[in-house]
Amino acid sequence: MPERNMVNLTITMTREEHKALKQFALDKDITVSALIRLWLQEYQKTEVNE
């Protein structure tokens, strides 16, 4: 994988949202960061197709 210029991201959410996000990532056996990247890629695909 090519080296990427990574940044830290802070998100404000409730404890319940945080727990749900972590559980969803755990269910998919990936990290929360990877899950957010996947969601972003899917969103970008839908934007291109519109």
C-alpha atoms as a printed R data frame, in Angstrom:
   type eleno elety resid chain resno       x      y       z
1  ATOM     1    CA   MET     A     1   0.000  0.000   0.000
2  ATOM     2    CA   PRO     A     2   1.412  3.430  -0.882
3  ATOM     3    CA   GLU     A     3   2.270  5.731   1.988
4  ATOM     4    CA   ARG     A     4  -0.537  8.177   2.711
5  ATOM     5    CA   ASN     A     5  -0.540 11.496   4.482
6  ATOM     6    CA   MET     A     6  -2.830 10.643   7.417
7  ATOM     7    CA   VAL     A     7  -4.559 13.080   9.765
8  ATOM     8    CA   ASN     A     8  -6.393 12.631  13.051
9  ATOM     9    CA   LEU     A     9 -10.120 13.281  13.110
10 ATOM    10    CA   THR     A    10 -12.216 14.150  16.156
11 ATOM    11    CA   ILE     A    11 -15.932 13.343  16.072
12 ATOM    12    CA   THR     A    12 -18.392 14.348  18.760
13 ATOM    13    CA   MET     A    13 -21.093 11.745  19.401
14 ATOM    14    CA   THR     A    14 -23.070 10.209  22.211
15 ATOM    15    CA   ARG     A    15 -21.821  7.188  24.115
16 ATOM    16    CA   GLU     A    16 -24.556  5.128  22.489
17 ATOM    17    CA   GLU     A    17 -23.500  6.210  18.988
18 ATOM    18    CA   HIS     A    18 -19.870  5.481  19.821
19 ATOM    19    CA   LYS     A    19 -20.739  2.028  21.113
20 ATOM    20    CA   ALA     A    20 -22.861  1.298  18.021
21 ATOM    21    CA   LEU     A    21 -20.063  2.440  15.688
22 ATOM    22    CA   LYS     A    22 -17.504  0.243  17.438
23 ATOM    23    CA   GLN     A    23 -19.886 -2.730  17.423
24 ATOM    24    CA   PHE     A    24 -20.641 -2.293  13.709
25 ATOM    25    CA   ALA     A    25 -16.907 -2.235  12.913
26 ATOM    26    CA   LEU     A    26 -16.340 -5.265  15.148
27 ATOM    27    CA   ASP     A    27 -19.122 -7.167  13.366
28 ATOM    28    CA   LYS     A    28 -17.371 -6.491  10.050
29 ATOM    29    CA   ASP     A    29 -13.967 -7.381  11.580
30 ATOM    30    CA   ILE     A    30 -12.420 -4.034  10.635
31 ATOM    31    CA   THR     A    31 -11.342 -0.890  12.461
32 ATOM    32    CA   VAL     A    32 -13.619  2.111  12.884
33 ATOM    33    CA   SER     A    33 -11.246  4.091  10.646
34 ATOM    34    CA   ALA     A    34 -11.504  1.471   7.915
35 ATOM    35    CA   LEU     A    35 -15.289  1.446   8.266
36 ATOM    36    CA   ILE     A    36 -15.469  5.222   7.827
37 ATOM    37    CA   ARG     A    37 -13.180  4.988   4.774
38 ATOM    38    CA   LEU     A    38 -15.510  2.367   3.248
39 ATOM    39    CA   TRP     A    39 -18.551  4.562   3.882
40 ATOM    40    CA   LEU     A    40 -16.775  7.516   2.299
41 ATOM    41    CA   GLN     A    41 -15.830  5.486  -0.779
42 ATOM    42    CA   GLU     A    42 -19.423  4.297  -1.179
43 ATOM    43    CA   TYR     A    43 -20.743  7.842  -0.787
44 ATOM    44    CA   GLN     A    44 -18.280  9.112  -3.390
45 ATOM    45    CA   LYS     A    45 -19.416  6.379  -5.812
46 ATOM    46    CA   THR     A    46 -23.077  7.380  -5.414
47 ATOM    47    CA   GLU     A    47 -22.201 11.036  -5.999
48 ATOM    48    CA   VAL     A    48 -20.389 10.171  -9.242
49 ATOM    49    CA   ASN     A    49 -23.320  8.038 -10.451
50 ATOM    50    CA   GLU     A    50 -25.870 10.828  -9.959
